[in-house]
Amino acid sequence: MKPRSLVSIDDLNTGEILKILDLAAEFEKEPVQKLLEGKVVATLFFEPSTRTRLSFESAINRLGGKIVGFSDASSSSVSKGETLHDTIRMVSSYSDLIVMRHPIEGSARFASEIASVPVINAGDGANQHPTQTLLDMYSIRKTQGTLDGLNIFMVGDLKYGRTVHSLMMAMSRWNTTFNFISPDELKMPDEFKLYLENLGLRYYEHSDFTDIISRADIIYMTRVQKERFSDPIEYEKVKNVYVLKNAMLANTKPNMRILHPLPRVNEIHPDVDSNPKAYYFEQALNGVYTRQAILCSLLGIK
């Protein structure tokens, strides 16, 4: 029987998502448990990562598991020309589960079809980032008390932003209103808008959000991703198009929270950090508990 992997947020049904969020809440209360003792998790990061890699490693360590892998493809046999197919086949025999980030879209699905152990997609190009989505959902539910009936503003790079793609698909299971704020060059791709239309969900597109910010329950800021641009001139044109400042938050809802998958560059001014509505650093911490829940769920523990 093929092992259960997490490549796309759509690999989980709604009940499974809620079970993971509930389990994450249990881990937040008691993060140190020896549930992965005797288990080896391979972390294969073909693309740079700080939060995702370190929060996975923190989650594994707190659960008593062991880690093998690499944080830079240049330090692996990939630099000698080894194919992804062969890397995955080899690493499957060394580990109980693989966490993989790769710059090519579809690479995680390919790996899951080859591997003899579960594969967790830690980001594949501009495609999906399901573990970020689950920690985002955990953060939303924790701060709002619900996942239903929320008005979510997604701001910045909606074209290449795998985090907004995954979060949009996940939150479309509830009665969510989406506001997409981006320059024309970085608009939400048509296939995702069609996805919402087929579900009968409302979405609105804006080039600015200063006049409508009071409607938001969640503002999800994103970095304009320099590494996704083939033309540096195009990047320079849009890199600072949105900068959220503390003064802009004066008339926002009391429950409103600001999320960001991080790293940030210039899109959230440091003066926002002291505002109680800034939640992005707590959001990053929530990644440890959520990833503990995902690891245990895929390995059939708890």
Secondary structure, DSSP 4 states (H G I P E B T S, - for coil): -PPP-BSSGGGS-HHHHHHHHHHHHHHHH-----TTTT-EEEEEESS--SHHHHHHHHHHHHTT-EEEEES-GGGSGGGGT--HHHHHHHHHTT-SEEEEEESSTTHHHHHHHH-SS-EEEEEETTS--HHHHHHHHHHHHHHHS-SSS-EEEEES--SS-HHHHHHHHHHTTS--EEEEE--GGGPPPHHHHHHHHHHT--EEEES--TTTGGG-SEEEE----GGG-S-HHHHHHHTTS--B-GGGGTTS-TT-EEE--S--SSSB-GGGTTSTTB-HHHHHHHHHHHHHHHHHHHTT--
